[in-house]
Amino acid sequence: MLNLPNRFNFEGQSVAWGVIGEGKPLVLIHGTPFSSQVWRKIAPLIASKFKVYFFDLLGYGLSEKSDHQNVSLEVQNRLLVALLNEWKLTEPDVLCHDFGGATALRAYYLNGIRFSKLTIIDPVAIAPWGSPFVQHVRQYEAAFSGLPEFAHNALLADYLQTSAFSVLTQEALEIYMKPWQGKEGQAAFYRQIAQMDQVYTDEIESLYHQMDNIQLLWGEKDEWIPLSQGKRFAQMVTDNQLIVVPNSGHLMQEDAPEAIIATLLL
């Protein structure tokens, strides 16, 4: 498990973060419904080359969760900008996944943040996105938040499994489920789904252009954001330079962490 002993005050809310290693700064940004623990198999293996910064997005993991909290993509890029300022990082390398990809892209296009190298894994980046389950939760958030604990846990476990091509270990399931359990965690899980809105990627999609310092990885078996979306996005930003990872679903950190490590260490 990664250790996040530090707390950053972002607009009156507590954000958990940690850092390991020495070398060139590398910032890791997780996606939904995960936490910085998706990098637990990766960060220690690259810490000899990079000084690795990781954090839990607002409303995720060990970061603050509260009623009526804005945890949408609209706020996460502002959090990233604030953290980079706190860490005094200028043009760091960034490794990001899913909503973390959208967060980095929004910081680039809307906030003027620049990266030395941007490595993106299966990002939420272009329309359409948002499964029927997401649309249903957005309509009935209160009902889902009030599910009995056993029903919520069963739904959560099944949902997480669909992110991976391989069968998730019990350890992995417990790690990813823990922040979303209990009264506070259950409400926070459905809150972040209810705030998923394509408007936040529509806002930047028309701004995409070819980037020289970007690496794009996509799981061949991704059922959340299919490879066809990855190929479309690659045309927009990488001149069709796309690393397709076989036998990997959306959660490449579990299915093929070695592919991520190899890409970073090349």
C-alpha positions as CSV (number, residue, x, y, z in Angstrom):
1,M,0.0,0.0,0.0
2,L,1.2,3.5,-0.8
3,N,1.5,5.8,2.2
4,L,-0.3,9.2,2.1
5,P,0.8,11.0,5.3
6,N,0.4,14.5,4.1
7,R,-2.7,16.7,3.9
8,F,-3.2,19.7,1.6
9,N,-6.0,22.3,2.3
10,F,-7.8,22.9,-1.0
11,E,-10.6,25.4,-0.7
12,G,-11.2,24.4,2.9
13,Q,-11.1,20.7,2.1
14,S,-8.5,18.1,3.0
15,V,-6.6,16.3,0.2
16,A,-4.3,13.3,1.0
17,W,-1.0,13.0,-0.7
18,G,2.4,11.2,-0.6
19,V,5.8,11.2,-2.3
20,I,8.5,8.6,-2.7
21,G,11.8,8.3,-4.6
22,E,14.4,10.6,-6.0
23,G,14.9,12.0,-9.5
24,K,12.8,13.8,-12.0
25,P,9.4,14.7,-10.6
26,L,6.5,12.5,-11.8
27,V,2.9,13.1,-10.8
28,L,0.4,10.2,-10.7
29,I,-3.3,11.0,-11.2
30,H,-5.8,8.2,-10.6
31,G,-9.3,7.8,-12.1
32,T,-12.7,6.8,-10.9
33,P,-13.9,4.9,-8.9
34,F,-10.3,4.3,-7.7
35,S,-7.7,6.0,-5.5
36,S,-4.0,6.6,-5.6
37,Q,-3.7,2.9,-4.5
38,V,-4.0,1.9,-8.2
39,W,-0.3,2.9,-8.4
40,R,0.8,0.7,-5.5
41,K,2.4,-1.9,-7.9
42,I,4.0,0.8,-10.1
43,A,5.3,3.7,-7.9
44,P,7.8,1.7,-5.9
45,L,9.4,0.2,-9.1
46,I,10.0,3.6,-10.7
47,A,11.0,5.5,-7.5
48,S,14.7,4.9,-8.4
49,K,14.3,7.1,-11.5
50,F,11.6,9.5,-10.4
51,K,10.5,11.5,-7.4
52,V,6.9,10.2,-7.5
53,Y,4.0,12.4,-6.2
54,F,0.6,10.8,-5.8
55,F,-2.7,12.0,-4.3
56,D,-6.4,11.2,-3.9
57,L,-8.7,13.3,-6.0
58,L,-11.2,15.3,-4.0
59,G,-13.9,13.0,-2.7
60,Y,-11.9,9.9,-3.3
61,G,-9.7,7.6,-1.3
62,L,-8.4,9.3,1.9
63,S,-9.3,12.8,0.7
64,E,-12.3,14.6,2.2
65,K,-15.8,13.4,1.5
66,S,-18.8,15.5,2.5
67,D,-22.4,16.1,1.6
68,H,-23.1,18.6,-1.2
69,Q,-19.4,18.4,-2.2
70,N,-18.3,19.2,-5.8
71,V,-16.2,16.3,-6.9
72,S,-16.8,16.6,-10.6
73,L,-14.2,17.1,-13.3
74,E,-14.8,20.8,-13.0
75,V,-12.9,21.0,-9.7
76,Q,-10.2,18.3,-10.1
77,N,-8.1,20.2,-12.6
78,R,-8.1,23.2,-10.2
79,L,-6.9,20.9,-7.5
80,L,-4.1,19.6,-9.7
81,V,-3.0,23.2,-10.4
82,A,-3.0,24.0,-6.6
83,L,-1.0,20.9,-5.8
84,L,1.6,21.6,-8.5
85,N,2.0,25.1,-6.9
86,E,2.2,23.6,-3.5
87,W,4.9,21.1,-4.6
88,K,6.7,23.9,-6.6
89,L,6.7,21.7,-9.7
90,T,7.0,23.3,-13.2
91,E,6.4,21.0,-16.2
92,P,6.7,17.7,-14.4
93,D,6.1,14.3,-16.0
94,V,2.6,13.1,-15.5
95,L,1.1,9.6,-15.5
96,C,-2.7,9.5,-15.5
97,H,-5.6,7.2,-16.0
98,D,-9.3,7.5,-16.7
99,F,-10.7,10.7,-15.0
100,G,-7.0,11.5,-14.1
101,G,-6.5,11.8,-17.9
102,A,-9.4,14.3,-18.2
103,T,-8.0,16.2,-15.2
104,A,-4.5,16.5,-16.8
105,L,-6.0,17.5,-20.1
106,R,-8.3,20.1,-18.6
107,A,-5.3,21.6,-16.7
108,Y,-3.3,21.7,-19.9
109,Y,-6.0,23.3,-22.1
110,L,-7.9,25.4,-19.6
111,N,-5.2,26.3,-17.0
112,G,-2.1,26.6,-19.1
113,I,-0.3,23.9,-17.2
114,R,2.5,22.2,-19.2
115,F,4.1,18.8,-18.8
116,S,7.5,17.5,-19.7
117,K,5.9,14.2,-20.7
118,L,2.3,13.1,-20.4
119,T,1.6,9.4,-20.3
120,I,-2.2,8.7,-20.4
121,I,-3.9,5.3,-19.9
122,D,-7.5,4.8,-21.2
123,P,-8.6,8.4,-20.5
124,V,-12.0,9.9,-20.3
125,A,-11.4,12.3,-23.1
126,I,-13.9,12.3,-25.9
127,A,-17.7,11.9,-26.3
128,P,-19.6,9.7,-25.8
129,W,-18.9,8.4,-22.4
130,G,-20.9,7.4,-19.4
131,S,-22.5,3.9,-19.2
132,P,-26.2,3.2,-18.7
133,F,-25.4,2.5,-15.1
134,V,-23.9,6.0,-14.7
135,Q,-27.0,7.6,-16.3
136,H,-29.3,5.6,-14.0
137,V,-27.4,6.6,-10.8
138,R,-27.4,10.3,-12.0
139,Q,-31.2,10.1,-12.1
140,Y,-31.7,8.1,-8.8
141,E,-28.7,9.1,-6.6
142,A,-30.7,9.2,-3.4
143,A,-32.1,5.8,-3.9
144,F,-28.7,4.2,-4.5
145,S,-27.2,6.1,-1.5
146,G,-29.8,4.5,0.6
147,L,-29.2,0.9,-0.5
148,P,-28.7,-1.7,2.3
149,E,-25.0,-2.3,3.0
150,F,-25.0,-5.8,1.6
151,A,-26.6,-4.7,-1.7
152,H,-24.2,-1.7,-2.1
153,N,-21.2,-4.0,-1.5
154,A,-22.4,-6.5,-4.0
155,L,-23.0,-3.9,-6.6
156,L,-19.7,-2.2,-5.9
157,A,-17.7,-5.4,-6.2
158,D,-19.4,-6.4,-9.5
159,Y,-18.9,-2.8,-10.9
160,L,-15.2,-2.8,-10.1
161,Q,-14.7,-6.2,-11.7
162,T,-16.0,-5.0,-15.0
163,S,-13.1,-2.5,-15.1
164,A,-10.6,-5.4,-15.4
165,F,-10.0,-8.1,-18.0
166,S,-8.5,-10.5,-15.4
167,V,-10.2,-11.6,-12.2
168,L,-9.4,-9.1,-9.5
169,T,-7.9,-10.6,-6.4
170,Q,-9.7,-10.3,-3.1
171,E,-6.9,-8.0,-1.9
172,A,-7.5,-5.6,-4.9
173,L,-11.2,-5.6,-4.4
174,E,-10.9,-4.8,-0.7
175,I,-8.4,-2.0,-1.5
176,Y,-10.7,-0.4,-4.1
177,M,-13.9,-1.0,-2.1
178,K,-12.8,0.3,1.3
179,P,-13.1,4.1,0.6
180,W,-16.7,3.6,-0.7
181,Q,-17.9,1.6,2.3
182,G,-19.8,2.8,5.4
183,K,-22.4,5.5,5.4
184,E,-19.9,8.3,4.3
185,G,-18.2,6.2,1.7
186,Q,-21.4,4.8,0.2
187,A,-22.9,8.3,-0.2
188,A,-19.6,9.5,-1.7
189,F,-19.5,6.7,-4.3
190,Y,-22.9,7.6,-5.7
191,R,-22.2,11.3,-5.4
192,Q,-19.1,11.1,-7.7
193,I,-21.1,9.1,-10.3
194,A,-24.0,11.5,-10.1
195,Q,-21.6,14.4,-10.9
196,M,-20.2,12.7,-14.0
197,D,-21.0,15.0,-16.9
198,Q,-19.8,14.9,-20.4
199,V,-19.9,18.7,-20.6
200,Y,-16.4,18.8,-18.9
201,T,-14.8,16.9,-21.8
202,D,-16.9,18.6,-24.4
203,E,-15.4,21.8,-23.1
204,I,-11.9,20.8,-24.2
205,E,-12.5,18.3,-27.0
206,S,-12.5,21.0,-29.7
207,L,-9.1,22.2,-28.4
208,Y,-7.2,19.0,-28.9
209,H,-4.2,19.2,-31.1
210,Q,-1.1,17.1,-31.9
211,M,1.2,16.9,-28.8
212,D,4.9,15.9,-29.1
213,N,5.3,14.9,-25.5
214,I,2.4,12.5,-25.1
215,Q,2.3,8.7,-24.8
216,L,-1.1,7.0,-25.0
217,L,-1.8,3.4,-23.8
218,W,-5.1,1.6,-24.2
219,G,-6.3,-1.8,-23.0
220,E,-7.4,-3.9,-25.9
221,K,-10.2,-5.4,-23.8
222,D,-11.4,-2.2,-22.2
223,E,-15.2,-2.5,-21.8
224,W,-15.6,0.9,-20.1
225,I,-14.0,3.0,-22.9
226,P,-13.5,0.8,-25.9
227,L,-10.4,0.8,-28.1
228,S,-12.3,2.5,-30.9
229,Q,-12.4,5.6,-28.7
230,G,-8.7,5.3,-28.1
231,K,-8.0,5.2,-31.8
232,R,-10.2,8.3,-32.3
233,F,-8.4,10.2,-29.5
234,A,-5.0,9.1,-30.8
235,Q,-5.8,10.7,-34.2
236,M,-6.4,14.0,-32.4
237,V,-3.4,14.2,-30.2
238,T,-0.7,11.7,-31.2
239,D,-0.8,11.3,-35.0
240,N,-2.1,7.8,-34.4
241,Q,0.7,6.8,-32.1
242,L,-1.2,4.4,-29.7
243,I,0.2,1.6,-27.6
244,V,-2.4,-1.1,-27.5
245,V,-2.0,-3.5,-24.5
246,P,-3.3,-7.0,-25.1
247,N,-5.2,-8.8,-22.4
248,S,-5.8,-5.6,-20.5
249,G,-9.2,-4.0,-19.7
250,H,-9.7,-0.5,-18.4
251,L,-7.8,-1.1,-15.2
252,M,-4.4,-1.7,-16.8
253,Q,-2.7,-1.2,-13.4
254,E,-4.1,-4.6,-12.4
255,D,-4.2,-6.3,-15.8
256,A,-0.8,-5.3,-17.1
257,P,1.2,-3.0,-14.8
258,E,4.4,-4.1,-16.5
259,A,3.3,-2.4,-19.7
260,I,3.0,0.9,-17.8
261,I,6.4,0.5,-16.1
262,A,8.1,-0.4,-19.4
263,T,6.6,2.7,-21.1
264,L,7.8,5.0,-18.3
265,L,11.3,3.5,-18.2
266,L,12.0,3.5,-22.0
